[in-house]
Amino acid sequence: MLEFYRQMAGILTREPVVLATVIHIRGSVPREVGARMVIRSNRTTIGTIGGGAGEAKVIQQSVQVLESGQKQQVEIDLTGAPQRETQGVCGGTMQVWLERWQGQSALTLVHQIIAWLESGQSGVLVTPLEAGRSPHLEANPHPPPPTLHPHAFLAPLLPPPALLIIGAGHCAIPLAHIAHLAGFQIVVQDDRPEFASQARFPDAALVLAEPIRKAILRLPAFSALYVALVTRGFVHDLEALQALRRCSTNYIGMIGSERRVKMVLQTFQQSMEPQEWLAFPNIYAPIGLDIGALTPEEIAISICAELIKVRRGGSGRSLSERLQSTQQLPNQQPANRLPSPFTHHVPQTT
């Protein structure tokens, strides 16, 4: 969301845009309520509301909104109903609100949104669904989910979650990039300056080339903190976990073989009182989902998949399993899969 509004601000300095917002859905659709997309006069876009013919219709209507300035509500029919012009066969419908943003007032509002998100402040973007009224912000430390009212759509503004990557070795580089694409603010820590550098991690908001205990003290007050331990050994894992004892975290994952993981966790547990150990957040170790990952890039995808699973509350199962369990697909054949040389999760890296 933060990067979305940064790009939107850059365009608004040169030209007006249309902001398309999904305000209501019914049935199976490709995007959730609150999904947004910016459309320019040359029909290029930022973000997506689902792609396909439905998105093409929104882009086409946005050109009219840019010219007239009149707000529009567009229905995207994805039911594949024979009596309607087919826009998709996902099974549901989407209501999309189109509004032109232009001039200094719009740019000021976008800069205000960016400032809130960068400072960790939460709020609500109120979009009136009637002529003559403009969007505005309302402060709210605990904003509700996206909500459609008769005369306005309320969209929560939540600071992006942060991913603290402890260890700046070869797995950390693709992990920082992929997690950045997935919407995480990236912080990288390593006590080796030649590894922990902005040049190696251009997507990172903060790179800390210092011991982990000192780095933890310098962390900003993130609204949601996820931690990936991809260090170079047992001692560094243990030191990182000790430093994290006083941090509020949404996720802690630790790379390593089963033997290394057991040794670290046993030693860490022995350093704590029983009550403190029971209250400590669950440690995902070995880190990542079991997708048979081997290369640093594949391991990074495995880790990022688990981050998204924890953040969004997914199951981690293949999406095809539910359909396969209820019906046999046409010409369906059993999947051919090479056996993984690893018993659990991703392999150990150093």
C-alpha positions as CSV (number, residue, x, y, z in Angstrom):
1,M,0.0,0.0,0.0
2,L,2.8,2.4,0.9
3,E,4.6,1.9,-2.5
4,F,1.3,2.2,-4.3
5,Y,0.7,5.7,-2.9
6,R,4.3,6.7,-3.5
7,Q,3.9,5.9,-7.2
8,M,0.5,7.6,-7.3
9,A,2.0,10.8,-5.8
10,G,4.7,10.8,-8.5
11,I,2.2,10.7,-11.3
12,L,-0.1,13.3,-9.7
13,T,2.7,15.8,-9.9
14,R,2.4,15.6,-13.7
15,E,-1.2,14.6,-14.6
16,P,-4.6,13.6,-13.2
17,V,-5.4,9.9,-12.6
18,V,-8.4,7.7,-11.9
19,L,-8.4,5.7,-8.7
20,A,-10.5,2.5,-9.1
21,T,-11.6,0.8,-5.8
22,V,-13.4,-2.5,-5.3
23,I,-16.2,-1.5,-3.0
24,H,-18.4,-4.6,-3.0
25,I,-18.1,-8.2,-4.1
26,R,-20.4,-11.2,-4.4
27,G,-19.3,-14.8,-5.0
28,S,-15.9,-15.8,-6.3
29,V,-13.9,-12.9,-7.6
30,P,-10.1,-12.3,-8.2
31,R,-9.6,-9.4,-5.7
32,E,-10.9,-8.5,-2.3
33,V,-13.0,-5.5,-1.2
34,G,-10.6,-2.5,-0.9
35,A,-8.3,-3.5,-3.8
36,R,-7.2,-0.5,-5.7
37,M,-5.8,0.5,-9.1
38,V,-4.6,3.8,-10.6
39,I,-5.3,4.4,-14.3
40,R,-3.5,7.1,-16.3
41,S,-4.7,8.8,-19.5
42,N,-2.4,6.5,-21.6
43,R,-4.2,3.5,-20.0
44,T,-1.2,2.3,-18.0
45,T,-1.9,1.3,-14.5
46,I,-0.5,0.9,-11.0
47,G,-1.9,-2.1,-9.0
48,T,-4.7,-4.4,-10.2
49,I,-8.3,-5.2,-9.5
50,G,-8.0,-8.7,-10.9
51,G,-6.9,-8.4,-14.6
52,G,-8.7,-9.9,-17.5
53,A,-11.7,-8.5,-19.4
54,G,-13.2,-7.0,-16.2
55,E,-10.2,-4.9,-15.6
56,A,-10.1,-3.9,-19.2
57,K,-13.7,-2.6,-18.8
58,V,-12.6,-0.5,-15.8
59,I,-9.7,1.0,-17.7
60,Q,-12.0,1.9,-20.6
61,Q,-14.5,3.6,-18.3
62,S,-11.7,5.4,-16.5
63,V,-10.8,7.2,-19.7
64,Q,-14.3,8.7,-19.7
65,V,-14.0,9.6,-16.0
66,L,-10.7,11.4,-16.7
67,E,-12.3,13.5,-19.4
68,S,-15.6,14.3,-17.6
69,G,-14.6,14.2,-13.9
70,Q,-17.8,12.5,-13.1
71,K,-17.6,9.6,-10.6
72,Q,-18.8,6.2,-11.8
73,Q,-19.7,2.9,-10.3
74,V,-18.9,0.0,-12.6
75,E,-20.2,-3.6,-12.2
76,I,-17.9,-6.4,-13.3
77,D,-19.8,-9.6,-14.1
78,L,-17.7,-12.7,-13.7
79,T,-20.6,-15.2,-13.5
80,G,-20.4,-16.1,-17.2
81,A,-24.2,-15.6,-17.4
82,P,-25.3,-16.1,-21.0
83,Q,-27.6,-13.1,-21.0
84,R,-24.8,-10.7,-20.2
85,E,-21.6,-9.7,-22.0
86,T,-19.1,-12.2,-20.7
87,Q,-16.3,-10.6,-18.7
88,G,-15.2,-13.7,-16.9
89,V,-16.2,-17.0,-15.3
90,C,-14.9,-16.7,-11.8
91,G,-18.4,-17.0,-10.5
92,G,-19.2,-13.6,-8.9
93,T,-19.5,-9.9,-9.4
94,M,-17.6,-6.8,-8.4
95,Q,-18.6,-3.2,-7.8
96,V,-15.8,-0.8,-8.7
97,W,-15.8,2.9,-7.8
98,L,-14.0,5.2,-10.2
99,E,-13.0,8.7,-9.2
100,R,-10.7,11.3,-10.7
101,W,-7.8,12.6,-8.5
102,Q,-6.1,15.7,-9.7
103,G,-4.5,18.9,-8.6
104,Q,-2.8,20.1,-5.5
105,S,-5.6,19.0,-3.1
106,A,-5.3,15.4,-4.3
107,L,-1.5,15.5,-4.2
108,T,-1.7,16.8,-0.6
109,L,-4.0,14.1,0.4
110,V,-1.8,11.4,-1.0
111,H,1.3,12.9,0.7
112,Q,-0.7,12.8,4.0
113,I,-1.5,9.1,3.4
114,I,2.2,8.4,2.8
115,A,3.3,10.3,5.9
116,W,0.8,8.4,8.1
117,L,1.9,5.0,6.7
118,E,5.6,5.9,7.0
119,S,5.2,7.0,10.6
120,G,3.2,3.9,11.6
121,Q,0.0,5.7,12.0
122,S,-3.3,4.0,11.2
123,G,-6.4,5.6,9.9
124,V,-9.3,5.4,7.5
125,L,-9.6,6.8,4.0
126,V,-13.2,8.0,3.5
127,T,-14.5,8.0,-0.1
128,P,-17.9,9.7,-0.4
129,L,-20.0,8.0,-3.1
130,E,-21.7,11.1,-4.2
131,A,-20.9,14.2,-6.3
132,G,-19.5,17.3,-4.7
133,R,-17.7,15.6,-1.8
134,S,-14.0,14.6,-1.9
135,P,-12.1,11.8,-0.1
136,H,-10.5,12.6,3.3
137,L,-8.7,11.0,6.1
138,E,-9.8,10.1,9.6
139,A,-7.4,9.0,12.3
140,N,-8.2,5.7,13.9
141,P,-5.6,3.5,15.7
142,H,-7.8,0.4,15.1
143,P,-9.5,0.9,11.8
144,P,-12.2,-1.5,10.8
145,P,-12.1,-3.7,7.7
146,P,-13.2,-2.1,4.4
147,T,-16.8,-1.1,4.8
148,L,-19.4,0.1,2.3
149,H,-22.0,2.5,3.7
150,P,-24.9,4.0,1.7
151,H,-23.0,7.3,1.1
152,A,-19.3,6.4,1.6
153,F,-16.7,3.7,1.4
154,L,-14.3,3.4,4.3
155,A,-10.9,1.9,3.6
156,P,-8.4,1.2,6.4
157,L,-4.9,2.6,6.1
158,L,-2.5,0.2,7.8
159,P,1.3,0.6,7.9
160,P,3.0,-2.2,6.0
161,P,4.4,-5.1,8.1
162,A,8.1,-5.2,8.6
163,L,10.4,-8.1,7.9
164,L,13.6,-8.1,10.0
165,I,16.1,-10.4,8.2
166,I,18.9,-11.4,10.6
167,G,21.9,-12.5,8.6
168,A,22.9,-11.0,5.3
169,G,24.1,-14.1,3.4
170,H,23.1,-15.5,0.1
171,C,19.6,-16.5,1.0
172,A,18.9,-13.0,2.5
173,I,19.3,-11.2,-0.8
174,P,16.4,-12.9,-2.8
175,L,14.3,-13.0,0.4
176,A,14.6,-9.2,0.9
177,H,13.6,-8.7,-2.7
178,I,10.7,-11.1,-2.8
179,A,9.3,-10.0,0.6
180,H,9.5,-6.4,-0.6
181,L,7.4,-7.2,-3.6
182,A,4.9,-8.9,-1.2
183,G,4.5,-5.7,0.7
184,F,6.9,-5.9,3.6
185,Q,9.2,-3.2,4.8
186,I,12.6,-4.7,4.8
187,V,15.2,-4.4,7.6
188,V,18.5,-6.3,7.3
189,Q,21.0,-6.9,10.1
190,D,24.4,-8.5,10.1
191,D,27.5,-7.7,12.1
192,R,29.6,-7.8,8.9
193,P,29.6,-4.4,7.1
194,E,30.8,-6.1,3.8
195,F,27.5,-8.1,3.9
196,A,25.1,-5.7,5.4
197,S,25.2,-2.8,2.9
198,Q,22.5,-0.9,1.0
199,A,24.2,-1.9,-2.2
200,R,23.5,-5.5,-1.5
201,F,20.0,-4.8,-0.3
202,P,18.6,-2.0,-2.4
203,D,15.0,-2.9,-1.4
204,A,15.7,-2.5,2.3
205,A,14.4,0.5,4.2
206,L,17.1,0.0,6.8
207,V,20.4,-1.9,6.8
208,L,22.1,-2.4,10.2
209,A,25.7,-3.4,10.1
210,E,26.1,-4.0,13.8
211,P,25.6,-6.7,16.5
212,I,22.1,-7.9,16.8
213,R,21.5,-6.6,20.4
214,K,22.4,-3.1,19.3
215,A,20.4,-3.4,16.1
216,I,17.2,-4.5,18.0
217,L,17.4,-1.3,20.1
218,R,17.4,0.8,17.0
219,L,14.4,-0.8,15.4
220,P,11.5,1.6,14.8
221,A,8.1,0.9,16.4
222,F,6.6,-1.2,13.7
223,S,2.9,-2.1,13.8
224,A,3.7,-5.7,12.8
225,L,7.1,-7.3,13.0
226,Y,8.1,-10.5,11.3
227,V,11.6,-12.0,11.8
228,A,13.6,-14.4,9.6
229,L,16.7,-15.8,11.1
230,V,19.0,-16.8,8.2
231,T,22.2,-16.6,10.1
232,R,25.5,-18.3,9.5
233,G,25.4,-20.6,12.6
234,F,24.2,-21.8,16.0
235,V,25.8,-19.0,18.0
236,H,24.2,-16.3,15.9
237,D,20.8,-18.0,16.1
238,L,20.9,-18.1,19.8
239,E,22.1,-14.5,20.2
240,A,19.3,-13.4,17.9
241,L,16.6,-15.2,19.9
242,Q,18.0,-13.8,23.1
243,A,17.8,-10.3,21.7
244,L,14.2,-10.9,20.5
245,R,13.0,-11.8,24.0
246,R,11.8,-8.3,24.6
247,C,10.3,-7.7,21.2
248,S,6.7,-8.0,20.2
249,T,6.7,-10.1,17.0
250,N,4.1,-11.6,14.7
251,Y,6.4,-14.3,13.4
252,I,9.8,-15.7,14.1
253,G,11.3,-18.2,11.6
254,M,14.7,-19.9,11.8
255,I,16.5,-21.6,8.9
256,G,18.5,-24.7,9.6
257,S,18.7,-28.5,9.6
258,E,16.6,-30.4,12.1
259,R,19.6,-31.1,14.2
260,R,20.7,-27.4,14.4
261,V,17.1,-26.3,15.1
262,K,16.8,-28.7,18.0
263,M,20.1,-27.7,19.5
264,V,19.3,-24.0,19.3
265,L,15.8,-24.3,20.7
266,Q,16.9,-26.6,23.6
267,T,19.7,-24.2,24.6
268,F,17.4,-21.2,24.3
269,Q,14.7,-22.9,26.4
270,Q,17.2,-23.7,29.1
271,S,18.1,-20.0,29.4
272,M,14.5,-19.1,30.3
273,E,12.1,-19.6,33.1
274,P,9.3,-22.1,32.3
275,Q,6.6,-19.4,32.3
276,E,8.7,-17.2,29.9
277,W,9.3,-20.1,27.5
278,L,5.6,-20.9,27.4
279,A,4.7,-17.3,26.7
280,F,7.4,-16.9,24.0
281,P,5.9,-16.8,20.4
282,N,5.9,-19.9,18.4
283,I,9.2,-20.3,16.4
284,Y,8.8,-21.6,12.9
285,A,11.8,-23.9,12.5
286,P,12.9,-25.1,10.1
287,I,11.6,-22.0,8.3
288,G,9.4,-22.0,5.2
289,L,6.9,-24.2,3.5
290,D,7.8,-27.6,2.1
291,I,8.0,-27.0,-1.6
292,G,11.2,-28.9,-2.2
293,A,13.3,-25.7,-2.3
294,L,17.0,-26.1,-3.1
295,T,18.4,-22.8,-4.5
296,P,18.6,-19.6,-2.5
297,E,15.9,-18.1,-4.7
298,E,13.6,-21.1,-4.1
299,I,14.3,-21.0,-0.4
300,A,13.4,-17.3,-0.3
301,I,10.1,-18.1,-2.0
302,S,9.4,-20.9,0.5
303,I,10.1,-18.5,3.4
304,C,8.0,-15.7,1.9
305,A,5.1,-18.1,1.3
306,E,5.1,-19.0,5.0
307,L,5.2,-15.3,5.9
308,I,2.1,-14.7,3.8
309,K,0.4,-17.8,5.2
310,V,0.9,-16.5,8.8
311,R,0.0,-12.9,7.9
312,R,-3.2,-13.8,5.9
313,G,-4.2,-16.9,7.8
314,G,-3.9,-19.4,5.0
315,S,-3.6,-23.2,5.2
316,G,-0.5,-23.7,3.1
317,R,-2.2,-26.4,1.1
318,S,-2.3,-26.6,-2.7
319,L,-5.4,-24.7,-3.9
320,S,-6.2,-27.6,-6.2
321,E,-6.8,-30.0,-3.3
322,R,-10.2,-28.7,-2.4
323,L,-11.5,-29.1,-6.0
324,Q,-9.8,-32.5,-6.4
325,S,-11.4,-33.8,-3.2
326,T,-14.9,-33.0,-4.5
327,Q,-14.7,-33.9,-8.1
328,Q,-12.5,-35.5,-10.7
329,L,-11.2,-32.9,-13.2
330,P,-11.4,-33.8,-16.9
331,N,-8.4,-35.8,-18.1
332,Q,-6.9,-35.4,-14.6
333,Q,-3.7,-37.4,-14.1
334,P,-1.7,-38.0,-10.9
335,A,1.0,-35.4,-10.5
336,N,4.5,-36.6,-11.2
337,R,6.8,-35.3,-8.5
338,L,10.5,-36.0,-7.9
339,P,11.2,-37.1,-4.4
340,S,12.8,-34.4,-2.2
341,P,16.1,-35.2,-0.6
342,F,15.0,-33.3,2.5
343,T,12.7,-34.7,5.1
344,H,11.3,-31.3,6.2
345,H,11.1,-27.8,4.9
346,V,14.2,-26.2,3.4
347,P,17.8,-27.3,3.6
348,Q,20.4,-25.8,5.8
349,T,22.4,-22.9,4.3
350,T,25.4,-21.1,5.6
